[in-house]
Amino acid sequence: MNDDTKKTTYTPAMKKAIKKYRLNDVEAYNGRQRNYYNNNKDDPEWRERFNERCRKANAIYREKKREELGGALKPQGRPRKIPVVRVANMV
């Protein structure tokens, strides 16, 4: 396997440590994340990777919600206006 394509995963102990670190100082962590995003959002390559990850995550979330609703889709967006039909000389 090539080192470039090697995927890493977090162990349960690492996940627990990360969560504890984030919870200890929420404001500092959020500030660092905001700075990271603001510094990288102008880079087109980074932005494309970011958007691709978001699209995948959103698709997974939508599919999960669809399964929870039993396959029924919730209407999306603004409801369409029904055109008003006016009849001349209506009494």
C-alpha positions in Angstrom: 0.0 0.0 0.0 1.3 3.4 -0.9 1.9 5.9 2.0 -0.1 8.5 0.0 -3.2 6.4 0.1 -2.8 5.0 3.6 -5.9 5.9 5.7 -5.6 6.4 9.5 -8.2 5.8 12.1 -8.4 7.0 15.6 -8.4 4.5 18.4 -11.0 4.7 21.2 -8.4 6.0 23.6 -7.4 8.8 21.1 -11.0 9.7 20.5 -11.6 10.0 24.3 -8.5 12.2 24.7 -9.5 14.4 21.8 -13.0 14.8 23.2 -11.6 15.6 26.7 -9.2 18.2 25.2 -12.0 19.9 23.3 -14.4 20.0 26.3 -11.7 21.4 28.6 -11.5 24.7 26.7 -14.3 25.0 24.2 -13.7 28.7 23.4 -10.1 28.2 22.6 -10.8 25.1 20.4 -13.6 26.8 18.5 -11.3 29.9 18.0 -8.6 27.7 16.5 -11.1 26.0 14.2 -12.4 29.3 13.0 -8.9 30.6 12.4 -8.0 27.4 10.5 -11.1 27.7 8.3 -10.6 31.4 7.7 -6.9 30.9 6.7 -7.7 28.1 4.3 -11.0 29.1 2.7 -9.3 31.1 0.0 -7.3 28.2 -1.2 -9.2 26.6 -4.1 -7.8 23.1 -3.6 -8.6 23.1 0.1 -12.1 24.5 -0.6 -12.9 21.8 -3.1 -11.8 19.0 -0.7 -13.8 20.7 2.1 -16.9 21.0 -0.1 -16.6 17.4 -1.3 -16.4 16.1 2.3 -19.5 18.2 3.2 -21.4 16.8 0.2 -20.6 13.3 1.3 -21.5 13.9 4.9 -24.8 15.7 3.9 -25.8 12.8 1.6 -25.2 10.3 4.3 -27.3 12.4 6.8 -30.1 12.8 4.2 -30.1 9.0 3.6 -30.2 8.3 7.3 -33.1 10.7 7.8 -34.9 9.2 4.8 -34.6 5.7 6.4 -35.9 7.0 9.7 -39.0 8.5 8.0 -39.7 5.2 6.3 -38.7 6.4 2.9 -41.0 9.5 2.9 -39.3 12.6 1.8 -40.0 15.9 3.5 -40.7 18.7 1.0 -37.7 20.9 0.5 -37.5 24.5 -0.2 -40.2 27.1 -0.4 -43.7 26.0 -1.2 -44.9 26.8 -4.7 -47.5 29.5 -5.1 -50.7 28.4 -6.6 -51.7 30.8 -9.4 -54.9 32.6 -8.7 -57.4 32.2 -11.6 -59.6 35.2 -11.9 -62.9 34.8 -13.8 -64.4 37.9 -15.4 -68.0 38.9 -14.4 -68.1 36.5 -11.5 -71.1 37.1 -9.2 
